[in-house]
Amino acid sequence: MDTHARMLALAWETRDSREVLGQLFRLLLVPLGHLTGRLPLGNAGRSDISAFQAMPIREDIAVLIAQVGQAVDGPR
């Protein structure tokens, strides 16, 4: 939710009304998505992308996520 709140603040600052509405919509959906486990993997979260569309994760970001997961979980 923090990311969408920051995106909302930037949209407000830049007077991007479409993005403001898109981020408000996403802020309402995020709790429901967490509860149901249905957050779309890889979605960038911008208003020009469907809030329900999963997207591929960039390889460099996937590597970072894996590294953090190993650091948190330890070697298996």
PDB file of N, CA, C and O in Angstrom, chain B, residues numbered from 101:
ATOM      1  N   MET B 101       0.819  -1.192   0.000  1.00  0.00           N
ATOM      2  CA  MET B 101       0.000   0.000   0.000  1.00  0.00           C
ATOM      3  C   MET B 101       0.864   1.258   0.000  1.00  0.00           C
ATOM      4  O   MET B 101       0.471   2.290  -0.544  1.00  0.00           O
ATOM      5  N   ASP B 102       2.028   1.165   0.607  1.00  0.00           N
ATOM      6  CA  ASP B 102       2.911   2.331   0.665  1.00  0.00           C
ATOM      7  C   ASP B 102       3.283   2.806  -0.739  1.00  0.00           C
ATOM      8  O   ASP B 102       3.330   4.006  -1.008  1.00  0.00           O
ATOM      9  N   THR B 103       3.541   1.857  -1.618  1.00  0.00           N
ATOM     10  CA  THR B 103       3.919   2.223  -2.984  1.00  0.00           C
ATOM     11  C   THR B 103       2.786   2.973  -3.673  1.00  0.00           C
ATOM     12  O   THR B 103       3.020   3.989  -4.327  1.00  0.00           O
ATOM     13  N   HIS B 104       1.559   2.475  -3.529  1.00  0.00           N
ATOM     14  CA  HIS B 104       0.430   3.154  -4.168  1.00  0.00           C
ATOM     15  C   HIS B 104       0.162   4.517  -3.536  1.00  0.00           C
ATOM     16  O   HIS B 104      -0.258   5.446  -4.226  1.00  0.00           O
ATOM     17  N   ALA B 105       0.399   4.643  -2.247  1.00  0.00           N
ATOM     18  CA  ALA B 105       0.239   5.944  -1.594  1.00  0.00           C
ATOM     19  C   ALA B 105       1.263   6.946  -2.147  1.00  0.00           C
ATOM     20  O   ALA B 105       0.946   8.115  -2.366  1.00  0.00           O
ATOM     21  N   ARG B 106       2.472   6.476  -2.363  1.00  0.00           N
ATOM     22  CA  ARG B 106       3.505   7.351  -2.933  1.00  0.00           C
ATOM     23  C   ARG B 106       3.183   7.705  -4.388  1.00  0.00           C
ATOM     24  O   ARG B 106       3.384   8.838  -4.824  1.00  0.00           O
ATOM     25  N   MET B 107       2.678   6.711  -5.129  1.00  0.00           N
ATOM     26  CA  MET B 107       2.292   6.971  -6.515  1.00  0.00           C
ATOM     27  C   MET B 107       1.125   7.965  -6.567  1.00  0.00           C
ATOM     28  O   MET B 107       1.065   8.814  -7.457  1.00  0.00           O
ATOM     29  N   LEU B 108       0.209   7.855  -5.614  1.00  0.00           N
ATOM     30  CA  LEU B 108      -0.905   8.797  -5.516  1.00  0.00           C
ATOM     31  C   LEU B 108      -0.379  10.203  -5.228  1.00  0.00           C
ATOM     32  O   LEU B 108      -0.831  11.169  -5.843  1.00  0.00           O
ATOM     33  N   ALA B 109       0.561  10.324  -4.309  1.00  0.00           N
ATOM     34  CA  ALA B 109       1.125  11.639  -3.982  1.00  0.00           C
ATOM     35  C   ALA B 109       1.793  12.265  -5.201  1.00  0.00           C
ATOM     36  O   ALA B 109       1.636  13.461  -5.449  1.00  0.00           O
ATOM     37  N   LEU B 110       2.534  11.467  -5.961  1.00  0.00           N
ATOM     38  CA  LEU B 110       3.177  11.986  -7.166  1.00  0.00           C
ATOM     39  C   LEU B 110       2.141  12.391  -8.205  1.00  0.00           C
ATOM     40  O   LEU B 110       2.271  13.436  -8.842  1.00  0.00           O
ATOM     41  N   ALA B 111       1.120  11.572  -8.376  1.00  0.00           N
ATOM     42  CA  ALA B 111       0.058  11.909  -9.331  1.00  0.00           C
ATOM     43  C   ALA B 111      -0.638  13.206  -8.933  1.00  0.00           C
ATOM     44  O   ALA B 111      -0.954  14.034  -9.787  1.00  0.00           O
ATOM     45  N   TRP B 112      -0.872  13.378  -7.657  1.00  0.00           N
ATOM     46  CA  TRP B 112      -1.514  14.603  -7.162  1.00  0.00           C
ATOM     47  C   TRP B 112      -0.617  15.813  -7.434  1.00  0.00           C
ATOM     48  O   TRP B 112      -1.075  16.854  -7.903  1.00  0.00           O
ATOM     49  N   GLU B 113       0.665  15.647  -7.129  1.00  0.00           N
ATOM     50  CA  GLU B 113       1.632  16.735  -7.313  1.00  0.00           C
ATOM     51  C   GLU B 113       1.754  17.134  -8.786  1.00  0.00           C
ATOM     52  O   GLU B 113       1.912  18.313  -9.101  1.00  0.00           O
ATOM     53  N   THR B 114       1.681  16.166  -9.667  1.00  0.00           N
ATOM     54  CA  THR B 114       1.822  16.445 -11.099  1.00  0.00           C
ATOM     55  C   THR B 114       0.478  16.720 -11.767  1.00  0.00           C
ATOM     56  O   THR B 114       0.411  16.914 -12.980  1.00  0.00           O
ATOM     57  N   ARG B 115      -0.576  16.737 -10.984  1.00  0.00           N
ATOM     58  CA  ARG B 115      -1.930  17.049 -11.461  1.00  0.00           C
ATOM     59  C   ARG B 115      -2.411  16.057 -12.537  1.00  0.00           C
ATOM     60  O   ARG B 115      -3.078  16.440 -13.498  1.00  0.00           O
ATOM     61  N   ASP B 116      -2.057  14.779 -12.354  1.00  0.00           N
ATOM     62  CA  ASP B 116      -2.457  13.725 -13.284  1.00  0.00           C
ATOM     63  C   ASP B 116      -3.733  13.080 -12.734  1.00  0.00           C
ATOM     64  O   ASP B 116      -3.670  12.126 -11.958  1.00  0.00           O
ATOM     65  N   SER B 117      -4.881  13.606 -13.140  1.00  0.00           N
ATOM     66  CA  SER B 117      -6.157  13.172 -12.557  1.00  0.00           C
ATOM     67  C   SER B 117      -6.457  11.700 -12.842  1.00  0.00           C
ATOM     68  O   SER B 117      -7.023  11.009 -11.995  1.00  0.00           O
ATOM     69  N   ARG B 118      -6.088  11.223 -14.015  1.00  0.00           N
ATOM     70  CA  ARG B 118      -6.322   9.805 -14.328  1.00  0.00           C
ATOM     71  C   ARG B 118      -5.519   8.917 -13.386  1.00  0.00           C
ATOM     72  O   ARG B 118      -6.023   7.910 -12.889  1.00  0.00           O
ATOM     73  N   GLU B 119      -4.277   9.293 -13.145  1.00  0.00           N
ATOM     74  CA  GLU B 119      -3.429   8.502 -12.246  1.00  0.00           C
ATOM     75  C   GLU B 119      -3.932   8.601 -10.803  1.00  0.00           C
ATOM     76  O   GLU B 119      -3.887   7.614 -10.069  1.00  0.00           O
ATOM     77  N   VAL B 120      -4.408   9.772 -10.389  1.00  0.00           N
ATOM     78  CA  VAL B 120      -4.972   9.925  -9.040  1.00  0.00           C
ATOM     79  C   VAL B 120      -6.123   8.948  -8.851  1.00  0.00           C
ATOM     80  O   VAL B 120      -6.174   8.230  -7.853  1.00  0.00           O
ATOM     81  N   LEU B 121      -7.049   8.919  -9.810  1.00  0.00           N
ATOM     82  CA  LEU B 121      -8.193   8.005  -9.700  1.00  0.00           C
ATOM     83  C   LEU B 121      -7.741   6.548  -9.727  1.00  0.00           C
ATOM     84  O   LEU B 121      -8.260   5.721  -8.979  1.00  0.00           O
ATOM     85  N   GLY B 122      -6.778   6.236 -10.587  1.00  0.00           N
ATOM     86  CA  GLY B 122      -6.266   4.873 -10.663  1.00  0.00           C
ATOM     87  C   GLY B 122      -5.627   4.424  -9.364  1.00  0.00           C
ATOM     88  O   GLY B 122      -5.813   3.284  -8.939  1.00  0.00           O
ATOM     89  N   GLN B 123      -4.874   5.311  -8.729  1.00  0.00           N
ATOM     90  CA  GLN B 123      -4.215   4.948  -7.463  1.00  0.00           C
ATOM     91  C   GLN B 123      -5.222   4.846  -6.324  1.00  0.00           C
ATOM     92  O   GLN B 123      -5.079   3.986  -5.456  1.00  0.00           O
ATOM     93  N   LEU B 124      -6.229   5.699  -6.310  1.00  0.00           N
ATOM     94  CA  LEU B 124      -7.275   5.575  -5.288  1.00  0.00           C
ATOM     95  C   LEU B 124      -7.983   4.227  -5.423  1.00  0.00           C
ATOM     96  O   LEU B 124      -8.251   3.559  -4.425  1.00  0.00           O
ATOM     97  N   PHE B 125      -8.280   3.835  -6.651  1.00  0.00           N
ATOM     98  CA  PHE B 125      -8.910   2.541  -6.920  1.00  0.00           C
ATOM     99  C   PHE B 125      -8.022   1.403  -6.410  1.00  0.00           C
ATOM    100  O   PHE B 125      -8.504   0.474  -5.762  1.00  0.00           O
ATOM    101  N   ARG B 126      -6.734   1.483  -6.704  1.00  0.00           N
ATOM    102  CA  ARG B 126      -5.818   0.435  -6.266  1.00  0.00           C
ATOM    103  C   ARG B 126      -5.672   0.400  -4.748  1.00  0.00           C
ATOM    104  O   ARG B 126      -5.562  -0.677  -4.162  1.00  0.00           O
ATOM    105  N   LEU B 127      -5.670   1.561  -4.112  1.00  0.00           N
ATOM    106  CA  LEU B 127      -5.583   1.590  -2.654  1.00  0.00           C
ATOM    107  C   LEU B 127      -6.800   0.918  -2.012  1.00  0.00           C
ATOM    108  O   LEU B 127      -6.698   0.333  -0.934  1.00  0.00           O
ATOM    109  N   LEU B 128      -7.935   1.005  -2.676  1.00  0.00           N
ATOM    110  CA  LEU B 128      -9.126   0.321  -2.168  1.00  0.00           C
ATOM    111  C   LEU B 128      -9.039  -1.189  -2.400  1.00  0.00           C
ATOM    112  O   LEU B 128      -9.549  -1.972  -1.599  1.00  0.00           O
ATOM    113  N   LEU B 129      -8.396  -1.595  -3.492  1.00  0.00           N
ATOM    114  CA  LEU B 129      -8.315  -3.015  -3.839  1.00  0.00           C
ATOM    115  C   LEU B 129      -7.222  -3.783  -3.099  1.00  0.00           C
ATOM    116  O   LEU B 129      -7.357  -4.988  -2.882  1.00  0.00           O
ATOM    117  N   VAL B 130      -6.158  -3.116  -2.714  1.00  0.00           N
ATOM    118  CA  VAL B 130      -5.002  -3.812  -2.128  1.00  0.00           C
ATOM    119  C   VAL B 130      -5.384  -4.657  -0.909  1.00  0.00           C
ATOM    120  O   VAL B 130      -4.982  -5.819  -0.851  1.00  0.00           O
ATOM    121  N   PRO B 131      -6.136  -4.139   0.065  1.00  0.00           N
ATOM    122  CA  PRO B 131      -6.471  -4.993   1.216  1.00  0.00           C
ATOM    123  C   PRO B 131      -7.242  -6.251   0.802  1.00  0.00           C
ATOM    124  O   PRO B 131      -6.989  -7.335   1.327  1.00  0.00           O
ATOM    125  N   LEU B 132      -8.165  -6.109  -0.124  1.00  0.00           N
ATOM    126  CA  LEU B 132      -8.930  -7.255  -0.597  1.00  0.00           C
ATOM    127  C   LEU B 132      -8.012  -8.254  -1.315  1.00  0.00           C
ATOM    128  O   LEU B 132      -8.149  -9.467  -1.150  1.00  0.00           O
ATOM    129  N   GLY B 133      -7.090  -7.736  -2.102  1.00  0.00           N
ATOM    130  CA  GLY B 133      -6.140  -8.604  -2.790  1.00  0.00           C
ATOM    131  C   GLY B 133      -5.262  -9.380  -1.829  1.00  0.00           C
ATOM    132  O   GLY B 133      -4.955 -10.547  -2.068  1.00  0.00           O
ATOM    133  N   HIS B 134      -4.853  -8.731  -0.731  1.00  0.00           N
ATOM    134  CA  HIS B 134      -4.046  -9.427   0.281  1.00  0.00           C
ATOM    135  C   HIS B 134      -4.864 -10.503   0.973  1.00  0.00           C
ATOM    136  O   HIS B 134      -4.381 -11.614   1.191  1.00  0.00           O
ATOM    137  N   LEU B 135      -6.096 -10.177   1.315  1.00  0.00           N
ATOM    138  CA  LEU B 135      -6.950 -11.142   2.013  1.00  0.00           C
ATOM    139  C   LEU B 135      -7.238 -12.373   1.162  1.00  0.00           C
ATOM    140  O   LEU B 135      -7.276 -13.491   1.676  1.00  0.00           O
ATOM    141  N   THR B 136      -7.440 -12.174  -0.122  1.00  0.00           N
ATOM    142  CA  THR B 136      -7.791 -13.282  -0.999  1.00  0.00           C
ATOM    143  C   THR B 136      -6.579 -13.930  -1.657  1.00  0.00           C
ATOM    144  O   THR B 136      -6.704 -14.973  -2.299  1.00  0.00           O
ATOM    145  N   GLY B 137      -5.396 -13.313  -1.499  1.00  0.00           N
ATOM    146  CA  GLY B 137      -4.190 -13.839  -2.125  1.00  0.00           C
ATOM    147  C   GLY B 137      -4.203 -13.685  -3.637  1.00  0.00           C
ATOM    148  O   GLY B 137      -3.600 -14.487  -4.350  1.00  0.00           O
ATOM    149  N   ARG B 138      -4.886 -12.659  -4.130  1.00  0.00           N
ATOM    150  CA  ARG B 138      -5.039 -12.505  -5.574  1.00  0.00           C
ATOM    151  C   ARG B 138      -4.408 -11.228  -6.105  1.00  0.00           C
ATOM    152  O   ARG B 138      -4.940 -10.618  -7.033  1.00  0.00           O
ATOM    153  N   LEU B 139      -3.289 -10.816  -5.536  1.00  0.00           N
ATOM    154  CA  LEU B 139      -2.575  -9.667  -6.085  1.00  0.00           C
ATOM    155  C   LEU B 139      -1.868 -10.115  -7.361  1.00  0.00           C
ATOM    156  O   LEU B 139      -1.218 -11.160  -7.370  1.00  0.00           O
ATOM    157  N   PRO B 140      -1.987  -9.335  -8.444  1.00  0.00           N
ATOM    158  CA  PRO B 140      -1.384  -9.767  -9.712  1.00  0.00           C
ATOM    159  C   PRO B 140       0.136  -9.645  -9.679  1.00  0.00           C
ATOM    160  O   PRO B 140       0.681  -8.555  -9.512  1.00  0.00           O
ATOM    161  N   LEU B 141       0.797 -10.762  -9.839  1.00  0.00           N
ATOM    162  CA  LEU B 141       2.248 -10.823  -9.801  1.00  0.00           C
ATOM    163  C   LEU B 141       2.861  -9.944 -10.886  1.00  0.00           C
ATOM    164  O   LEU B 141       2.463 -10.019 -12.049  1.00  0.00           O
ATOM    165  N   GLY B 142       3.815  -9.121 -10.512  1.00  0.00           N
ATOM    166  CA  GLY B 142       4.566  -8.321 -11.480  1.00  0.00           C
ATOM    167  C   GLY B 142       3.884  -7.059 -11.958  1.00  0.00           C
ATOM    168  O   GLY B 142       4.484  -6.296 -12.715  1.00  0.00           O
ATOM    169  N   ASN B 143       2.652  -6.808 -11.545  1.00  0.00           N
ATOM    170  CA  ASN B 143       1.928  -5.633 -12.018  1.00  0.00           C
ATOM    171  C   ASN B 143       2.604  -4.371 -11.511  1.00  0.00           C
ATOM    172  O   ASN B 143       2.867  -4.237 -10.316  1.00  0.00           O
ATOM    173  N   ALA B 144       2.888  -3.437 -12.432  1.00  0.00           N
ATOM    174  CA  ALA B 144       3.604  -2.208 -12.089  1.00  0.00           C
ATOM    175  C   ALA B 144       2.754  -1.229 -11.291  1.00  0.00           C
ATOM    176  O   ALA B 144       3.297  -0.353 -10.617  1.00  0.00           O
ATOM    177  N   GLY B 145       1.434  -1.360 -11.353  1.00  0.00           N
ATOM    178  CA  GLY B 145       0.564  -0.551 -10.521  1.00  0.00           C
ATOM    179  C   GLY B 145       0.171   0.801 -11.080  1.00  0.00           C
ATOM    180  O   GLY B 145      -0.458   1.588 -10.373  1.00  0.00           O
ATOM    181  N   ARG B 146       0.517   1.098 -12.315  1.00  0.00           N
ATOM    182  CA  ARG B 146       0.120   2.374 -12.919  1.00  0.00           C
ATOM    183  C   ARG B 146      -1.313   2.289 -13.415  1.00  0.00           C
ATOM    184  O   ARG B 146      -1.829   1.196 -13.648  1.00  0.00           O
ATOM    185  N   SER B 147      -1.954   3.433 -13.576  1.00  0.00           N
ATOM    186  CA  SER B 147      -3.355   3.456 -13.987  1.00  0.00           C
ATOM    187  C   SER B 147      -3.549   3.070 -15.442  1.00  0.00           C
ATOM    188  O   SER B 147      -4.672   2.775 -15.849  1.00  0.00           O
ATOM    189  N   ASP B 148      -2.480   3.065 -16.241  1.00  0.00           N
ATOM    190  CA  ASP B 148      -2.627   2.678 -17.644  1.00  0.00           C
ATOM    191  C   ASP B 148      -2.509   1.163 -17.839  1.00  0.00           C
ATOM    192  O   ASP B 148      -2.500   0.678 -18.971  1.00  0.00           O
ATOM    193  N   ILE B 149      -2.419   0.420 -16.734  1.00  0.00           N
ATOM    194  CA  ILE B 149      -2.361  -1.040 -16.747  1.00  0.00           C
ATOM    195  C   ILE B 149      -3.515  -1.546 -15.890  1.00  0.00           C
ATOM    196  O   ILE B 149      -3.765  -1.005 -14.813  1.00  0.00           O
ATOM    197  N   SER B 150      -4.218  -2.570 -16.350  1.00  0.00           N
ATOM    198  CA  SER B 150      -5.316  -3.131 -15.570  1.00  0.00           C
ATOM    199  C   SER B 150      -4.821  -3.534 -14.187  1.00  0.00           C
ATOM    200  O   SER B 150      -3.743  -4.113 -14.045  1.00  0.00           O
ATOM    201  N   ALA B 151      -5.612  -3.226 -13.181  1.00  0.00           N
ATOM    202  CA  ALA B 151      -5.255  -3.574 -11.803  1.00  0.00           C
ATOM    203  C   ALA B 151      -5.277  -5.085 -11.581  1.00  0.00           C
ATOM    204  O   ALA B 151      -4.798  -5.566 -10.555  1.00  0.00           O
ATOM    205  N   PHE B 152      -5.827  -5.832 -12.531  1.00  0.00           N
ATOM    206  CA  PHE B 152      -5.968  -7.278 -12.379  1.00  0.00           C
ATOM    207  C   PHE B 152      -5.001  -8.062 -13.262  1.00  0.00           C
ATOM    208  O   PHE B 152      -4.996  -9.293 -13.222  1.00  0.00           O
ATOM    209  N   GLN B 153      -4.184  -7.375 -14.056  1.00  0.00           N
ATOM    210  CA  GLN B 153      -3.307  -8.024 -15.030  1.00  0.00           C
ATOM    211  C   GLN B 153      -1.963  -8.400 -14.420  1.00  0.00           C
ATOM    212  O   GLN B 153      -1.233  -7.544 -13.920  1.00  0.00           O
ATOM    213  N   ALA B 154      -1.648  -9.691 -14.470  1.00  0.00           N
ATOM    214  CA  ALA B 154      -0.315 -10.134 -14.055  1.00  0.00           C
ATOM    215  C   ALA B 154       0.663  -9.800 -15.180  1.00  0.00           C
ATOM    216  O   ALA B 154       0.293  -9.789 -16.354  1.00  0.00           O
ATOM    217  N   MET B 155       1.899  -9.531 -14.814  1.00  0.00           N
ATOM    218  CA  MET B 155       2.913  -9.158 -15.791  1.00  0.00           C
ATOM    219  C   MET B 155       4.201  -9.902 -15.461  1.00  0.00           C
ATOM    220  O   MET B 155       4.424 -10.271 -14.308  1.00  0.00           O
ATOM    221  N   PRO B 156       5.053 -10.127 -16.464  1.00  0.00           N
ATOM    222  CA  PRO B 156       6.334 -10.775 -16.166  1.00  0.00           C
ATOM    223  C   PRO B 156       7.213  -9.867 -15.298  1.00  0.00           C
ATOM    224  O   PRO B 156       7.193  -8.643 -15.431  1.00  0.00           O
ATOM    225  N   ILE B 157       7.972 -10.489 -14.419  1.00  0.00           N
ATOM    226  CA  ILE B 157       8.906  -9.741 -13.579  1.00  0.00           C
ATOM    227  C   ILE B 157      10.234  -9.668 -14.313  1.00  0.00           C
ATOM    228  O   ILE B 157      10.733 -10.678 -14.809  1.00  0.00           O
ATOM    229  N   ARG B 158      10.807  -8.467 -14.381  1.00  0.00           N
ATOM    230  CA  ARG B 158      12.105  -8.308 -15.051  1.00  0.00           C
ATOM    231  C   ARG B 158      13.130  -9.223 -14.397  1.00  0.00           C
ATOM    232  O   ARG B 158      13.113  -9.423 -13.182  1.00  0.00           O
ATOM    233  N   GLU B 159      14.019  -9.774 -15.211  1.00  0.00           N
ATOM    234  CA  GLU B 159      15.010 -10.734 -14.718  1.00  0.00           C
ATOM    235  C   GLU B 159      15.874 -10.145 -13.602  1.00  0.00           C
ATOM    236  O   GLU B 159      16.138 -10.825 -12.610  1.00  0.00           O
ATOM    237  N   ASP B 160      16.322  -8.886 -13.748  1.00  0.00           N
ATOM    238  CA  ASP B 160      17.182  -8.292 -12.718  1.00  0.00           C
ATOM    239  C   ASP B 160      16.445  -8.141 -11.393  1.00  0.00           C
ATOM    240  O   ASP B 160      17.046  -8.263 -10.326  1.00  0.00           O
ATOM    241  N   ILE B 161      15.151  -7.878 -11.460  1.00  0.00           N
ATOM    242  CA  ILE B 161      14.366  -7.747 -10.230  1.00  0.00           C
ATOM    243  C   ILE B 161      14.111  -9.129  -9.630  1.00  0.00           C
ATOM    244  O   ILE B 161      14.145  -9.284  -8.409  1.00  0.00           O
ATOM    245  N   ALA B 162      13.856 -10.128 -10.466  1.00  0.00           N
ATOM    246  CA  ALA B 162      13.654 -11.491  -9.977  1.00  0.00           C
ATOM    247  C   ALA B 162      14.890 -11.989  -9.227  1.00  0.00           C
ATOM    248  O   ALA B 162      14.767 -12.666  -8.206  1.00  0.00           O
ATOM    249  N   VAL B 163      16.073 -11.658  -9.729  1.00  0.00           N
ATOM    250  CA  VAL B 163      17.322 -12.050  -9.061  1.00  0.00           C
ATOM    251  C   VAL B 163      17.403 -11.391  -7.680  1.00  0.00           C
ATOM    252  O   VAL B 163      17.763 -12.046  -6.702  1.00  0.00           O
ATOM    253  N   LEU B 164      17.068 -10.100  -7.598  1.00  0.00           N
ATOM    254  CA  LEU B 164      17.089  -9.401  -6.303  1.00  0.00           C
ATOM    255  C   LEU B 164      16.096 -10.013  -5.324  1.00  0.00           C
ATOM    256  O   LEU B 164      16.413 -10.189  -4.148  1.00  0.00           O
ATOM    257  N   ILE B 165      14.899 -10.337  -5.799  1.00  0.00           N
ATOM    258  CA  ILE B 165      13.888 -10.956  -4.936  1.00  0.00           C
ATOM    259  C   ILE B 165      14.399 -12.294  -4.413  1.00  0.00           C
ATOM    260  O   ILE B 165      14.231 -12.601  -3.233  1.00  0.00           O
ATOM    261  N   ALA B 166      15.013 -13.084  -5.270  1.00  0.00           N
ATOM    262  CA  ALA B 166      15.564 -14.379  -4.854  1.00  0.00           C
ATOM    263  C   ALA B 166      16.664 -14.195  -3.815  1.00  0.00           C
ATOM    264  O   ALA B 166      16.732 -14.949  -2.844  1.00  0.00           O
ATOM    265  N   GLN B 167      17.529 -13.195  -4.012  1.00  0.00           N
ATOM    266  CA  GLN B 167      18.615 -12.942  -3.074  1.00  0.00           C
ATOM    267  C   GLN B 167      18.065 -12.543  -1.702  1.00  0.00           C
ATOM    268  O   GLN B 167      18.556 -13.011  -0.675  1.00  0.00           O
ATOM    269  N   VAL B 168      17.063 -11.692  -1.687  1.00  0.00           N
ATOM    270  CA  VAL B 168      16.455 -11.282  -0.408  1.00  0.00           C
ATOM    271  C   VAL B 168      15.774 -12.470   0.257  1.00  0.00           C
ATOM    272  O   VAL B 168      15.864 -12.647   1.471  1.00  0.00           O
ATOM    273  N   GLY B 169      15.095 -13.280  -0.544  1.00  0.00           N
ATOM    274  CA  GLY B 169      14.446 -14.471   0.007  1.00  0.00           C
ATOM    275  C   GLY B 169      15.436 -15.406   0.658  1.00  0.00           C
ATOM    276  O   GLY B 169      15.157 -15.966   1.718  1.00  0.00           O
ATOM    277  N   GLN B 170      16.601 -15.587   0.032  1.00  0.00           N
ATOM    278  CA  GLN B 170      17.643 -16.452   0.606  1.00  0.00           C
ATOM    279  C   GLN B 170      18.221 -15.838   1.872  1.00  0.00           C
ATOM    280  O   GLN B 170      18.518 -16.551   2.831  1.00  0.00           O
ATOM    281  N   ALA B 171      18.382 -14.525   1.880  1.00  0.00           N
ATOM    282  CA  ALA B 171      18.934 -13.850   3.065  1.00  0.00           C
ATOM    283  C   ALA B 171      17.963 -13.955   4.238  1.00  0.00           C
ATOM    284  O   ALA B 171      18.387 -14.105   5.384  1.00  0.00           O
ATOM    285  N   VAL B 172      16.679 -13.877   3.960  1.00  0.00           N
ATOM    286  CA  VAL B 172      15.677 -13.930   5.019  1.00  0.00           C
ATOM    287  C   VAL B 172      15.456 -15.366   5.488  1.00  0.00           C
ATOM    288  O   VAL B 172      15.398 -15.631   6.689  1.00  0.00           O
ATOM    289  N   ASP B 173      15.334 -16.290   4.536  1.00  0.00           N
ATOM    290  CA  ASP B 173      15.023 -17.688   4.868  1.00  0.00           C
ATOM    291  C   ASP B 173      16.254 -18.507   5.209  1.00  0.00           C
ATOM    292  O   ASP B 173      16.143 -19.546   5.860  1.00  0.00           O
ATOM    293  N   GLY B 174      17.416 -18.059   4.784  1.00  0.00           N
ATOM    294  CA  GLY B 174      18.638 -18.830   4.978  1.00  0.00           C
ATOM    295  C   GLY B 174      18.757 -19.907   3.921  1.00  0.00           C
ATOM    296  O   GLY B 174      17.813 -20.153   3.170  1.00  0.00           O
ATOM    297  N   PRO B 175      19.904 -20.546   3.860  1.00  0.00           N
ATOM    298  CA  PRO B 175      20.085 -21.589   2.850  1.00  0.00           C
ATOM    299  C   PRO B 175      19.173 -22.779   3.148  1.00  0.00           C
ATOM    300  O   PRO B 175      18.891 -23.102   4.302  1.00  0.00           O
ATOM    301  N   ARG B 176      18.722 -23.420   2.066  1.00  0.00           N
ATOM    302  CA  ARG B 176      17.834 -24.591   2.230  1.00  0.00           C
ATOM    303  C   ARG B 176      18.527 -25.825   1.795  1.00  0.00           C
ATOM    304  O   ARG B 176      17.951 -26.911   1.855  1.00  0.00           O
TER     305      ARG B 176
END
